[in-house]
Amino acid sequence: MAKKTKKVEVEEPQTQEAAVKTASVVEQPKVRVMEKSLPEKKKDIWKIKDRQYYLTGNRSPLSKSIRATNIYYFDEEKGYERELKYCSNQRTCFVDEMVGDQRMEHIVFRNGALTVPKEKSVLQKLLSLYHPHRETLFFESKPEVEAADEVENIEIEIEALTVAQNLDIDIAEAIMRVEVGSKVSEMSSKELKRDLLVYAKKNPKLFLELVNDENVVLRNFGIRATEIGILKLSPDQRTFLWGSNNRKLMNVPFDEHPYSALAAWFKTDEGMEIYSNIEKRLNS
């Protein structure tokens, strides 16, 4: 009898393409975990330095104590008022953050001033940031801010003086009439120029505002016309009339200055015609 041979099936090797497909089925997809971005930590902008404090109103008593306890600061982040206290042995001025014993210290101004060295940052922060009486009873001296303000004031003064130096005589008269009234009509050109420069130096901001206010010129125009009799203002200061025949030109609205109302009226269609007429008479 012939022996039966056992048929052995040989597994054929997978092609490269099939292997890739199989691997892609078996391999679990990788899930990319997004890292949660942390909020940026706020930088501490507190500058470590010696600080000087002064009582407001140029007061300089021999000694003046301000409250160092039983005071409160509203913390917007926490949403409630927090008690403040200055203790020499604590690292904070907030009572709810203090640890252990509390050794109270007085806060005393001598001759209206108080110098706090940089080592006492707790007291500095209490006075500069949290004390309820800061800017009302006392204030911190800030040389950099004061210098910036002084520079700005000097620049405005220089601008005002430059404008005053080159200002037209009619506008100069209009501005000085605001300051000295009808006396400006009696001043010589040199006197007018001198007083204009002095006024620009003393009140540079107001001077520049007046220069840019066209109503100032129109008010002066109306005053000049009234002074020489071209226009007439009624005794009750409610009506402007022609000086030659007393014909009514306009009524002054209630609670308005007569010459301010006249200046506004000069901008209307009717008022512009009258303005041109008066201008010809003034220049004739």
Contacts in CASP RR format, 6 or more apart in sequence:
PFRMAT RR
TARGET T0000
AUTHOR 0000-0000-0000
METHOD contacts of the structure
MODEL  1
MAKKTKKVEVEEPQTQEAAVKTASVVEQPKVRVMEKSLPEKKKDIWKIKD
RQYYLTGNRSPLSKSIRATNIYYFDEEKGYERELKYCSNQRTCFVDEMVG
DQRMEHIVFRNGALTVPKEKSVLQKLLSLYHPHRETLFFESKPEVEAADE
VENIEIEIEALTVAQNLDIDIAEAIMRVEVGSKVSEMSSKELKRDLLVYA
KKNPKLFLELVNDENVVLRNFGIRATEIGILKLSPDQRTFLWGSNNRKLM
NVPFDEHPYSALAAWFKTDEGMEIYSNIEKRLNS
14 22 0 8 1.000
46 121 0 8 1.000
46 125 0 8 1.000
48 118 0 8 1.000
48 121 0 8 1.000
49 118 0 8 1.000
50 115 0 8 1.000
50 116 0 8 1.000
50 117 0 8 1.000
50 118 0 8 1.000
51 115 0 8 1.000
51 116 0 8 1.000
51 118 0 8 1.000
51 124 0 8 1.000
51 127 0 8 1.000
51 128 0 8 1.000
51 140 0 8 1.000
51 141 0 8 1.000
52 113 0 8 1.000
52 114 0 8 1.000
52 115 0 8 1.000
52 116 0 8 1.000
52 140 0 8 1.000
52 141 0 8 1.000
53 109 0 8 1.000
53 113 0 8 1.000
53 114 0 8 1.000
53 115 0 8 1.000
53 116 0 8 1.000
53 127 0 8 1.000
53 138 0 8 1.000
53 139 0 8 1.000
53 140 0 8 1.000
53 141 0 8 1.000
54 109 0 8 1.000
54 112 0 8 1.000
54 113 0 8 1.000
54 114 0 8 1.000
54 138 0 8 1.000
54 139 0 8 1.000
54 141 0 8 1.000
55 61 0 8 1.000
55 64 0 8 1.000
55 109 0 8 1.000
55 112 0 8 1.000
55 113 0 8 1.000
55 137 0 8 1.000
55 138 0 8 1.000
56 135 0 8 1.000
56 136 0 8 1.000
56 137 0 8 1.000
56 138 0 8 1.000
56 139 0 8 1.000
59 112 0 8 1.000
60 111 0 8 1.000
60 112 0 8 1.000
60 113 0 8 1.000
61 109 0 8 1.000
61 111 0 8 1.000
61 112 0 8 1.000
62 110 0 8 1.000
62 111 0 8 1.000
63 108 0 8 1.000
63 109 0 8 1.000
63 110 0 8 1.000
64 108 0 8 1.000
64 109 0 8 1.000
64 112 0 8 1.000
65 106 0 8 1.000
65 107 0 8 1.000
65 108 0 8 1.000
65 109 0 8 1.000
66 107 0 8 1.000
66 109 0 8 1.000
66 131 0 8 1.000
66 133 0 8 1.000
66 137 0 8 1.000
66 138 0 8 1.000
67 107 0 8 1.000
67 133 0 8 1.000
68 85 0 8 1.000
68 86 0 8 1.000
68 104 0 8 1.000
68 105 0 8 1.000
68 106 0 8 1.000
68 107 0 8 1.000
68 126 0 8 1.000
69 84 0 8 1.000
69 85 0 8 1.000
69 86 0 8 1.000
69 104 0 8 1.000
70 83 0 8 1.000
71 83 0 8 1.000
71 84 0 8 1.000
71 85 0 8 1.000
71 131 0 8 1.000
71 132 0 8 1.000
71 133 0 8 1.000
72 81 0 8 1.000
72 82 0 8 1.000
72 83 0 8 1.000
72 84 0 8 1.000
72 132 0 8 1.000
73 81 0 8 1.000
73 82 0 8 1.000
73 84 0 8 1.000
73 94 0 8 1.000
73 130 0 8 1.000
73 131 0 8 1.000
73 132 0 8 1.000
74 80 0 8 1.000
74 81 0 8 1.000
74 82 0 8 1.000
75 81 0 8 1.000
75 82 0 8 1.000
82 94 0 8 1.000
82 95 0 8 1.000
82 96 0 8 1.000
83 94 0 8 1.000
83 95 0 8 1.000
83 96 0 8 1.000
84 93 0 8 1.000
84 94 0 8 1.000
84 95 0 8 1.000
84 126 0 8 1.000
84 130 0 8 1.000
84 131 0 8 1.000
85 93 0 8 1.000
85 95 0 8 1.000
85 98 0 8 1.000
85 102 0 8 1.000
85 104 0 8 1.000
86 93 0 8 1.000
86 104 0 8 1.000
86 105 0 8 1.000
86 107 0 8 1.000
86 122 0 8 1.000
86 123 0 8 1.000
86 126 0 8 1.000
87 93 0 8 1.000
87 98 0 8 1.000
87 102 0 8 1.000
87 103 0 8 1.000
87 104 0 8 1.000
87 105 0 8 1.000
88 103 0 8 1.000
88 105 0 8 1.000
89 101 0 8 1.000
89 102 0 8 1.000
89 103 0 8 1.000
90 98 0 8 1.000
90 99 0 8 1.000
90 102 0 8 1.000
90 122 0 8 1.000
91 122 0 8 1.000
92 98 0 8 1.000
92 122 0 8 1.000
93 122 0 8 1.000
93 123 0 8 1.000
93 125 0 8 1.000
93 126 0 8 1.000
93 130 0 8 1.000
95 102 0 8 1.000
105 123 0 8 1.000
107 114 0 8 1.000
107 123 0 8 1.000
107 127 0 8 1.000
108 114 0 8 1.000
109 138 0 8 1.000
114 127 0 8 1.000
114 138 0 8 1.000
116 123 0 8 1.000
116 124 0 8 1.000
116 127 0 8 1.000
118 124 0 8 1.000
127 134 0 8 1.000
127 138 0 8 1.000
127 140 0 8 1.000
128 134 0 8 1.000
128 140 0 8 1.000
134 140 0 8 1.000
153 204 0 8 1.000
156 204 0 8 1.000
156 205 0 8 1.000
156 208 0 8 1.000
157 200 0 8 1.000
157 201 0 8 1.000
157 204 0 8 1.000
159 204 0 8 1.000
159 208 0 8 1.000
160 200 0 8 1.000
160 201 0 8 1.000
160 204 0 8 1.000
160 205 0 8 1.000
160 207 0 8 1.000
160 208 0 8 1.000
161 197 0 8 1.000
161 200 0 8 1.000
161 201 0 8 1.000
161 204 0 8 1.000
163 200 0 8 1.000
163 207 0 8 1.000
163 208 0 8 1.000
163 211 0 8 1.000
164 172 0 8 1.000
164 196 0 8 1.000
164 197 0 8 1.000
164 199 0 8 1.000
164 200 0 8 1.000
164 207 0 8 1.000
165 197 0 8 1.000
167 175 0 8 1.000
167 196 0 8 1.000
167 211 0 8 1.000
169 189 0 8 1.000
169 192 0 8 1.000
170 217 0 8 1.000
170 220 0 8 1.000
171 211 0 8 1.000
171 216 0 8 1.000
171 217 0 8 1.000
172 192 0 8 1.000
172 193 0 8 1.000
172 196 0 8 1.000
173 184 0 8 1.000
173 192 0 8 1.000
173 220 0 8 1.000
174 210 0 8 1.000
174 216 0 8 1.000
174 217 0 8 1.000
174 219 0 8 1.000
174 220 0 8 1.000
174 221 0 8 1.000
175 196 0 8 1.000
175 199 0 8 1.000
175 207 0 8 1.000
175 210 0 8 1.000
175 211 0 8 1.000
175 216 0 8 1.000
176 184 0 8 1.000
176 187 0 8 1.000
176 192 0 8 1.000
176 195 0 8 1.000
176 196 0 8 1.000
176 199 0 8 1.000
177 184 0 8 1.000
177 219 0 8 1.000
177 220 0 8 1.000
177 223 0 8 1.000
178 210 0 8 1.000
178 216 0 8 1.000
179 195 0 8 1.000
179 199 0 8 1.000
180 187 0 8 1.000
180 195 0 8 1.000
182 223 0 8 1.000
182 227 0 8 1.000
184 192 0 8 1.000
185 224 0 8 1.000
185 227 0 8 1.000
187 195 0 8 1.000
199 207 0 8 1.000
200 207 0 8 1.000
210 216 0 8 1.000
215 260 0 8 1.000
215 263 0 8 1.000
215 264 0 8 1.000
218 262 0 8 1.000
218 263 0 8 1.000
218 266 0 8 1.000
218 267 0 8 1.000
219 259 0 8 1.000
219 260 0 8 1.000
219 262 0 8 1.000
219 263 0 8 1.000
221 263 0 8 1.000
221 266 0 8 1.000
221 275 0 8 1.000
221 278 0 8 1.000
221 279 0 8 1.000
221 282 0 8 1.000
222 231 0 8 1.000
222 259 0 8 1.000
222 262 0 8 1.000
222 263 0 8 1.000
222 266 0 8 1.000
222 278 0 8 1.000
223 259 0 8 1.000
224 282 0 8 1.000
225 231 0 8 1.000
225 278 0 8 1.000
225 281 0 8 1.000
225 282 0 8 1.000
226 232 0 8 1.000
226 233 0 8 1.000
228 282 0 8 1.000
229 243 0 8 1.000
230 242 0 8 1.000
230 243 0 8 1.000
230 278 0 8 1.000
230 281 0 8 1.000
230 282 0 8 1.000
231 240 0 8 1.000
231 241 0 8 1.000
231 242 0 8 1.000
231 243 0 8 1.000
231 249 0 8 1.000
231 278 0 8 1.000
232 240 0 8 1.000
232 241 0 8 1.000
232 242 0 8 1.000
232 243 0 8 1.000
232 246 0 8 1.000
233 239 0 8 1.000
233 240 0 8 1.000
233 241 0 8 1.000
233 258 0 8 1.000
234 240 0 8 1.000
234 241 0 8 1.000
237 252 0 8 1.000
237 258 0 8 1.000
238 251 0 8 1.000
238 252 0 8 1.000
238 258 0 8 1.000
239 248 0 8 1.000
239 250 0 8 1.000
239 251 0 8 1.000
239 252 0 8 1.000
240 248 0 8 1.000
240 249 0 8 1.000
240 250 0 8 1.000
240 252 0 8 1.000
240 258 0 8 1.000
240 262 0 8 1.000
241 247 0 8 1.000
241 248 0 8 1.000
241 249 0 8 1.000
242 249 0 8 1.000
249 274 0 8 1.000
250 261 0 8 1.000
250 262 0 8 1.000
250 265 0 8 1.000
250 271 0 8 1.000
252 258 0 8 1.000
252 261 0 8 1.000
252 262 0 8 1.000
253 261 0 8 1.000
265 271 0 8 1.000
266 272 0 8 1.000
266 274 0 8 1.000
266 275 0 8 1.000
END
